[in-house]
Amino acid sequence: MLPSEVAALLAGGAAEDAWEPVFLLLTVGFDGYAQVCQLSRAEIEAGQGRGGADVIRGIVRARRTIANLRRDGRGLLVVVGSQSAYYLRLRAATVLEEDSGRTLAVAFAVDGTEDDTLGIPLRPMMFQSSSYVRDRERWDDNQALLRRLAATESSGNIEGPR
């Protein structure tokens, strides 16, 4: 089960003209090095799959991350809370391609979660949202695509950890 702080941080869409958290999706490149993709709440959400399994849905437009997910299907999502950094081990379970493959909508099964803390206050990485960011990240398109992805996955191929 996702920690409640992770679910809360991923909940709701991004707000325009506000400071918004950044979430890091790490994949492994063909060269063996980590590849980082920054995501906002306009591009990622938490939900439930079949049997109540945790699901992370995301929209990815970073070409290297897309290539890595196609090749390996695994990622690590970093979510920083008030006193913990959470590392979610993800496995692509349902994938929709858009824009001739330049956009992936991915429903990830959560294969594990690690809570990294010393019990001291943390501040997550943030960005200042704006109408420019809203247009550039295609927030409205993302929401429609995330809804489509959730409907597709409800046919039932998201299961809990293997």
C-alpha positions as CSV (number, residue, x, y, z in Angstrom):
1,M,0.0,0.0,0.0
2,L,1.2,3.5,-0.9
3,P,2.2,5.6,2.1
4,S,-0.5,8.1,2.8
5,E,1.9,11.0,2.3
6,V,2.8,9.8,-1.2
7,A,-0.9,9.5,-2.1
8,A,-1.5,13.0,-0.8
9,L,1.4,14.5,-2.7
10,L,0.3,12.9,-6.0
11,A,-3.3,13.8,-5.5
12,G,-5.0,16.5,-7.4
13,G,-3.8,18.2,-10.6
14,A,-1.2,20.9,-10.8
15,A,-2.3,24.5,-10.1
16,E,-1.4,27.3,-12.4
17,D,0.6,30.2,-10.9
18,A,1.6,28.2,-7.8
19,W,4.7,26.4,-6.5
20,E,4.3,22.7,-7.5
21,P,6.3,19.6,-6.5
22,V,8.6,17.8,-9.0
23,F,8.7,14.0,-9.0
24,L,11.6,12.2,-10.5
25,L,11.1,9.1,-12.6
26,L,14.4,7.2,-13.0
27,T,14.9,4.6,-15.7
28,V,18.1,2.8,-16.9
29,G,19.5,3.8,-20.2
30,F,21.0,1.5,-22.8
31,D,24.4,2.5,-21.5
32,G,23.5,1.3,-17.9
33,Y,23.3,4.8,-16.4
34,A,20.3,6.3,-14.7
35,Q,18.1,8.5,-16.9
36,V,16.0,11.1,-15.0
37,C,12.6,12.4,-16.2
38,Q,10.9,15.2,-14.2
39,L,7.2,15.0,-13.8
40,S,4.6,17.3,-12.3
41,R,1.2,16.5,-10.8
42,A,-0.3,17.3,-14.2
43,E,1.6,14.3,-15.6
44,I,1.2,11.7,-12.8
45,E,-1.4,10.3,-10.4
46,A,-1.9,7.4,-8.0
47,G,-4.9,5.0,-8.1
48,Q,-6.0,1.5,-7.6
49,G,-5.9,-1.4,-10.0
50,R,-7.5,-4.9,-9.9
51,G,-7.9,-6.3,-6.4
52,G,-6.9,-2.9,-4.9
53,A,-3.3,-3.0,-6.1
54,D,-1.6,0.4,-6.1
55,V,-1.2,1.9,-9.6
56,I,0.8,5.0,-10.6
57,R,-0.3,6.5,-13.9
58,G,2.0,8.8,-15.8
59,I,2.4,10.7,-19.0
60,V,5.9,10.6,-20.5
61,R,7.2,12.7,-23.4
62,A,10.9,12.5,-22.7
63,R,12.3,10.5,-25.6
64,R,15.1,8.7,-23.7
65,T,12.7,7.7,-20.9
66,I,10.2,6.4,-23.5
67,A,13.0,4.3,-25.1
68,N,14.0,2.9,-21.7
69,L,10.4,2.1,-20.7
70,R,9.9,0.3,-24.1
71,R,13.1,-1.7,-23.6
72,D,12.8,-2.5,-19.9
73,G,9.4,-1.4,-18.5
74,R,10.8,-0.6,-15.1
75,G,11.3,2.7,-13.3
76,L,11.8,4.2,-9.9
77,L,9.7,7.1,-8.8
78,V,11.1,9.5,-6.2
79,V,8.6,11.4,-4.1
80,V,9.9,13.7,-1.4
81,G,7.7,14.4,1.6
82,S,7.9,16.4,4.8
83,Q,10.4,14.1,6.5
84,S,10.9,11.2,4.1
85,A,12.0,10.5,0.6
86,Y,10.0,7.6,-0.9
87,Y,11.3,5.4,-3.7
88,L,8.6,3.5,-5.6
89,R,9.7,0.5,-7.7
90,L,7.5,0.6,-10.8
91,R,6.7,-1.9,-13.5
92,A,4.9,-0.9,-16.7
93,A,1.6,-2.8,-16.9
94,T,-0.5,-0.9,-19.5
95,V,0.9,1.4,-22.1
96,L,-0.9,3.7,-24.6
97,E,1.0,5.4,-27.3
98,E,0.0,8.8,-28.7
99,D,1.5,11.3,-31.1
100,S,3.2,8.6,-33.3
101,G,4.9,7.2,-30.2
102,R,6.2,10.6,-28.9
103,T,3.9,10.3,-25.9
104,L,3.4,7.3,-23.6
105,A,0.6,7.0,-21.1
106,V,1.8,4.3,-18.7
107,A,0.0,2.5,-15.8
108,F,2.7,1.2,-13.5
109,A,2.2,-1.6,-11.0
110,V,4.0,-0.7,-7.7
111,D,6.3,-3.6,-7.0
112,G,7.7,-2.0,-3.8
113,T,8.1,1.2,-1.7
114,E,11.0,2.3,0.4
115,D,10.8,5.0,3.0
116,D,14.1,6.8,3.5
117,T,14.2,9.1,6.5
118,L,16.2,10.4,9.4
119,G,13.1,12.1,10.8
120,I,14.4,15.6,9.9
121,P,12.4,18.2,7.9
122,L,12.8,18.0,4.1
123,R,11.7,20.3,1.3
124,P,10.8,18.7,-2.1
125,M,12.1,20.1,-5.3
126,M,9.5,22.6,-6.7
127,F,8.8,24.6,-9.8
128,Q,6.7,27.8,-10.4
129,S,3.8,26.9,-12.6
130,S,2.4,29.3,-15.2
131,S,0.2,29.3,-18.3
132,Y,3.4,28.7,-20.3
133,V,4.0,25.5,-18.3
134,R,0.3,24.5,-18.6
135,D,0.5,24.8,-22.4
136,R,4.0,23.2,-22.7
137,E,3.1,20.2,-20.5
138,R,-0.3,19.9,-22.2
139,W,-2.2,19.6,-18.9
140,D,-5.7,19.3,-20.5
141,D,-4.5,16.6,-22.9
142,N,-2.8,14.8,-20.0
143,Q,-6.0,14.6,-18.0
144,A,-7.9,13.2,-20.9
145,L,-5.1,10.7,-21.6
146,L,-5.0,9.6,-17.9
147,R,-8.7,9.0,-17.9
148,R,-8.4,6.9,-21.1
149,L,-5.6,5.0,-19.5
150,A,-7.6,4.3,-16.4
151,A,-10.5,3.1,-18.5
152,T,-8.2,0.8,-20.5
153,E,-6.5,-0.7,-17.5
154,S,-9.9,-1.3,-15.8
155,S,-10.1,-4.3,-18.2
156,G,-7.8,-5.7,-15.6
157,N,-4.1,-6.3,-16.1
158,I,-2.7,-4.4,-13.1
159,E,-1.9,-6.7,-10.3
160,G,0.1,-6.3,-7.1
161,P,3.9,-7.0,-6.7
162,R,5.4,-10.0,-8.3
